[in-house]
Amino acid sequence: MEILFVILSILLFILAVIIAYSAIKYFTTMLKYKNRKKDGSEDKDFKYFD
């Protein structure tokens, strides 16, 4: 029973790290999108958000 708990804890930890990494990546991308130049010269990098 303890082995199952350890395996479950490790899996939850790995899942939390993956979610945190993707959230930080998304946050930095949105920060760049918010602070982009207003003339539209950088908009080709952000077609995903349009």
C-alpha positions in Angstrom: 0.0 0.0 0.0 2.9 2.4 0.7 4.5 1.6 -2.6 1.2 2.7 -4.4 1.2 5.9 -2.4 4.8 6.7 -3.4 4.2 6.0 -7.1 1.1 8.1 -7.0 2.9 11.0 -5.3 5.7 10.9 -7.9 3.2 10.9 -10.7 1.4 13.9 -9.2 4.7 15.7 -8.7 5.7 15.2 -12.4 2.2 16.3 -13.5 2.5 19.5 -11.4 5.9 20.3 -12.9 4.6 19.9 -16.4 1.6 22.1 -15.7 3.7 24.8 -14.1 6.2 24.8 -17.0 3.4 25.2 -19.6 1.7 27.9 -17.5 5.0 29.9 -17.2 5.6 29.5 -21.0 2.1 30.7 -21.8 2.5 33.6 -19.4 5.7 34.8 -20.9 4.3 34.5 -24.4 1.2 36.6 -23.4 3.5 39.1 -21.8 5.4 39.5 -25.1 2.1 39.7 -27.0 0.8 42.4 -24.7 4.1 44.4 -25.0 4.5 44.1 -28.7 4.9 47.0 -31.0 1.7 48.8 -32.1 2.7 49.0 -35.8 2.0 45.4 -36.4 5.5 44.4 -37.4 5.7 41.6 -34.9 2.2 40.3 -35.4 3.4 37.4 -37.7 4.9 35.8 -34.5 1.4 35.8 -32.8 -0.9 34.4 -35.4 -1.8 31.7 -32.8 -3.7 34.3 -30.7 -5.6 35.9 -33.5 
